[in-house]
Amino acid sequence: MTLLSISKVRRTFGDVTALDGVSLDIREGEFFALLGPSGCGKTTLLRILAGFETLDEGEVTLAGADLTQVPAHRRPINLMFQSYALFPHLSVAGNIAYGLQRERLGKAEIKQRVDEVLERVGLTHAAKRRPQQLSGGQRQRVALARAIVKRPRLLLLDEPLSALDRKVRAEMQLWLKQLQHEVGITFVVVTHDQEEAMSMADRIAVLNQGAVEQVADPVTLYGSPATHFVADFIGANNFFSGTAVAGGLATDAFGVLPARGGTAAPGSPAILAVRPEQVSVSGGALAGTVVDVSFYGGLSRILVATGDKSVIVHQHGAPRVAPGDAVELGWAAEDAVLVRP
Ligand SMILES: Nc1ncnc2c1ncn2[C@@H]1O[C@H](COP(=O)(O)OP(=O)(O)OP(=O)(O)O)[C@@H](O)[C@H]1O
């Protein structure tokens, strides 16, 4: 069931078009990510949903009711900022209780809800501590506790993990996803980090220059990107340009390269995208020379020169080629996809 419906939303700032007719449907209970590079408009969209920003055109409804006329504090929506902005003079429990106290709930109910949420985020033992006595990951969990204790219908998270270091971030990604499934609140997270979006979200909208390029689940986005931008933004990829034909892409330099049809119409200009892990180094039709090999433990990254192009190949485990080796690059047609330029 659709919880949040965003329809043809436009927002300009002077001559900058931050949102250029964005339409999205977000389902009840979903973990949804808005992903895109800096400046693509994702924060503006989040702020519109939260009620801190107005729109020029378009509609936003929550459970069928117009949201745009509802002031920020009356919306059943909570926004968790990038900087968690915890009150330094309040304890962890005090920080979490704050919003409920402002709603003038009874003491007993506040205590019960705070205790429940503390347990949910694994911070019962730290209830009396001050924010500055916590680690970055723990502070993050307090901020989340504070947001979910109010039981919003929709929780908006702006780059929620960006303040954390890499290792803690990876743990928090898993934790956040579990938490979301447990509490069942619809999450909309803004991020420019494609790995973060891929690992957490049920569905992702990829934004580029104020417009939605594609909305899909992570596996579909990775395996069947609709556009060159999506294929490039998500994960590593190799690209060839040419004309879509039956069975692949016609190129000037390499003849017809095998690929599935994807989103490119036959006869039209198209880009072939093939993931490095789908490219093999023997038995293919593209003659090349290994230029560089790097080993990353579980993965080897091999750079091959063919014609005037460099192709990246990933091999599982230790490399099985060395610089200077002659190779024959190839891939199966179903492992490459034609996308719109
Ligand atoms: N209040 C404002 N006044 C003028 N321009 C703005 C304002 N807010 C946003 N913009 C512009 O609108 C565009 C989209 O900004 P937005 O903050 O939504 O992007 P973003 O994808 O969230 O980027 P980032 O990841 O860097 O925060 C940018 O070009 C930005 O400079």
The ligand as a Gaussian input file, in Angstrom:
#p B3LYP/6-31G(d) Opt

LIG

0 1
 N       18.080000      27.469000       0.009000
 C       18.685000      27.352000      -1.185000
 N       19.012000      28.431000      -1.911000
 C       19.597000      28.319000      -3.111000
 N       19.921000      27.161000      -3.683000
 C       19.653000      26.038000      -3.016000
 C       19.020000      26.055000      -1.729000
 N       18.864000      24.780000      -1.316000
 C       19.380000      24.006000      -2.284000
 N       19.837000      24.748000      -3.315000
 C       20.423000      24.219000      -4.570000
 O       19.579000      23.216000      -5.092000
 C       20.321000      22.121000      -5.592000
 C       19.944000      20.848000      -4.848000
 O       20.388000      20.938000      -3.498000
 P       20.203000      19.776000      -2.430000
 O       20.768000      20.248000      -1.122000
 O       18.809000      19.317000      -2.438000
 O       21.138000      18.634000      -3.036000
 P       21.671000      17.307000      -2.358000
 O       21.501000      16.258000      -3.384000
 O       21.041000      17.086000      -1.048000
 O       23.223000      17.630000      -2.168000
 P       24.183000      17.323000      -0.930000
 O       24.388000      15.854000      -0.904000
 O       25.424000      18.085000      -1.287000
 O       23.493000      17.866000       0.275000
 C       21.775000      22.495000      -5.425000
 O       22.230000      23.036000      -6.647000
 C       21.754000      23.553000      -4.342000
 O       22.846000      24.431000      -4.465000

